[in-house]
Amino acid sequence: MPYFYLLTYLTLLISIQMKVRRRWMGGRFMDLGFDGLLDALLSIPSILNYRISRDSKYVAFTWRNVHPNLDVFIVPTDGSSKPFVITETLEATFLVNFAPDSLSVIVGEDKNRNERVRLFEVKIDEPKKMRPLTQEDPPFFLRGGALHPNRRWLVYGANYDFEREKEIEPTWVYRQDLETGEIIALAKPKKPTWLYPQLNNQGTLVLYNRKEFHPKGDQYWLVDIEGKEDREILNFGPKARVQATWLPDGRRVAFITETKDGKPQKYYSLGIYDVETGEIEWLIDDPKRNIERIYSPANGHHLVVLEYEKARVKPSIIDLKDMEELRLPRIKGSLLPIGPVADDEWVGLYYSSTQPDEIVRFNLREVEVSKFRSLTHVWEKTRIRPEQLVPAEDFEWKAKDGLSIHGWLYRSKKPSKKAIIYVHGGPTAHVEDKINPQIQYLVSRGFNVLAPNYRGSTGYGLEFEDLIRVNGWGSDEQEDIWAGIEALIERGIAERGKIGITGTSYGGYSSWYAITKAPDLVAAAVPICGMTDLVVDYETTRPDLRPYSEEMLGGSPEEVPERYYERSPINFIHQIKGKLMIVQGAQDPNVTPKNVEEVVKRLDEREIKYELLIFEDEGHGILKRKNQKVLFKKMADFFSKALE
């Protein structure tokens, strides 16, 4: 063969091999265009919640993107087998609790995405056989679900009066007899709040929270399993926030509060309450430590403490036998301890913006990523590869008042001055260094994406979190977001006229707010399940959410009507200059479709153009994989056209 033809042949062969190599990685075809990449991104499993069994043999968890909807899986902590399916339904089915004997799990099924949950029991040795525990299509919102050690009683909360057969505002604590069907009210709080009853390991007492004095404050109560004595145990003042959890011995309660000795603090202190003596032992009282969450695995004698610094978790573990605290070292990514399995061996959840959620086994004395032992084998479950994921970069800027704001920047691999602002919900929440398929897909489509953690976000200390309460929703935190946009422009990452915004829930509200009140800064918006009229939202949302609106806006619509009006985007739609695509779940009980109905009327009256995307089988947020595929593609196409 002449040299020229040989060279041409070899060049062609190498080219074909390179193309095949790009498309075939790890046994999976990749690089198949935007649609193929979107499918791959939506194949990345994520873990929503988890529990370790009391016998330490299993971790149960809710897995997303493995099945078409949410389902529950179990994995042995010794790694003897891969995760196995516990539920397989077309509905959103999630883990609630392990049974005390570790032989079964309690799961909840959100059949219509309307959050009217039904509870089931599934035995570990009989997976997929879901035994109904509570009524189908309940006319109430059910909270929790703990099986008593006698296997006969089930404890949960519900905003329902079973005697009068009537839905009510507050959530009451109930004990249901699974043999006779008898339902007894153990406790009857007077005011609505998010209430999640916790049964101690021994099955003698139920710990639950109330919010009886002020929308901001929490009180914790104990009621015995017979419902004979219901008493308050933790009350540090009408506005004092408290989080509490049982310790495994069933006679002590661990808690954090920002009010001590009657004085409010700018940080949480950690204490332990003795149920028998009523005495409190303070374990951590350090203004330099940003503690935000505590929990105690049911299978050991430990308390896990989660601190945060710039939205990065800093876990520590307290041994309840000697009260010694072990602070885990900083690693690349985040590690959330789940529970002990043997001596210094624990299982935990490991993740980052380039590492899918992975349940791992690790040694407390050698917390190194390279030594983690995977139990869920997540890379075998997805078609995506690490090199296809864009890492989150720290991005900081100054707010209008000089406050330092932090967020995560995802840079497009293609040169681009187009940017999307991805606003998290809550607002009492934060964006982590964690895989987000929506963000990753937008980046692949040529957008730089900024995910800001505006004032009011968790992850930056209690003082930062409380700053949103100074002037309430729809004020300083929105200007923090807009200042982040200006920072992108100043640093050459984005260009005016080529900036869009999106988010779900409060992120949807912020998208509405930006397109109406910052029309020269934001050229396009895709609000998802976002509030448009705060009065309508207050009147139509779940009863347990109304106190949150009152806390964040300084009262009810009757008490502060001017603030509700000024902070409602619906009243400023005449200022819209950019493009608008509205997204809503038709079954949403949180931010109800009434928000969309009312704003669409106003838009039509003013002949303002918009696109409308309603998902009939979705609730608060677009959850199902098939629907996410439709949404993400339509959103990217919309932004591409709107920001040309």
Sequence and secondary structure as in RCSB ss.txt:
>XXXX:A:sequence
MPYFYLLTYLTLLISIQMKVRRRWMGGRFMDLGFDGLLDALLSIPSILNYRISRDSKYVAFTWRNVHPNLDVFIV
PTDGSSKPFVITETLEATFLVNFAPDSLSVIVGEDKNRNERVRLFEVKIDEPKKMRPLTQEDPPFFLRGGALHPN
RRWLVYGANYDFEREKEIEPTWVYRQDLETGEIIALAKPKKPTWLYPQLNNQGTLVLYNRKEFHPKGDQYWLVDI
EGKEDREILNFGPKARVQATWLPDGRRVAFITETKDGKPQKYYSLGIYDVETGEIEWLIDDPKRNIERIYSPANG
HHLVVLEYEKARVKPSIIDLKDMEELRLPRIKGSLLPIGPVADDEWVGLYYSSTQPDEIVRFNLREVEVSKFRSL
THVWEKTRIRPEQLVPAEDFEWKAKDGLSIHGWLYRSKKPSKKAIIYVHGGPTAHVEDKINPQIQYLVSRGFNVL
APNYRGSTGYGLEFEDLIRVNGWGSDEQEDIWAGIEALIERGIAERGKIGITGTSYGGYSSWYAITKAPDLVAAA
VPICGMTDLVVDYETTRPDLRPYSEEMLGGSPEEVPERYYERSPINFIHQIKGKLMIVQGAQDPNVTPKNVEEVV
KRLDEREIKYELLIFEDEGHGILKRKNQKVLFKKMADFFSKALE
>XXXX:A:secstr
  HHHHHHHHHHHHHHHHHHHHHEETTEE   HHHHHHHHHTT  EEEEEEE TTSSEEEEEEESSSSS EEEEE
ETT SS  EES   SSEEEEEEE TTSSEEEEEEETTSSS  EEEEEETTSTT  EE S SS SS EEEEEE TT
SSEEEEEEEEETTTTEEEEEEEEEEEETTT  EEEEE  SS      EE TTSSEEEEEE  S TT  EEEEEET
TSS EEEEE S TT  EEEEE TTSSEEEEEEEEETTEEEEEEEEEEEETTT  EEEEE  TT  EEEEE  TTS
SEEEEEEEETTEEEEEEEETTTTEEEE    SSEEEEEEEEETTEEEEEEEETTEEEEEEEEETTB  GGG EES
S GGGS S  GGGS   EEEEEE TTS EEEEEEE  SS    EEEEE SSSS    SS  HHHHHHHHTT EEE
EEE TT SSS HHHHHTHHHH SSSHHHHHHHHHHHHHHHTTS  TT EEEEEETHHHHHHHHHHHH TTT SEE
EEES  S HHHHHHHS GGGHHHHHHHHTS TTT HHHHHHT GGGGGGG  SEEEEEEETT SSS THHHHHHH
HHHHHTT   EEEEETT  SS  SHHHHHHHHHHHHHHHHHHT 
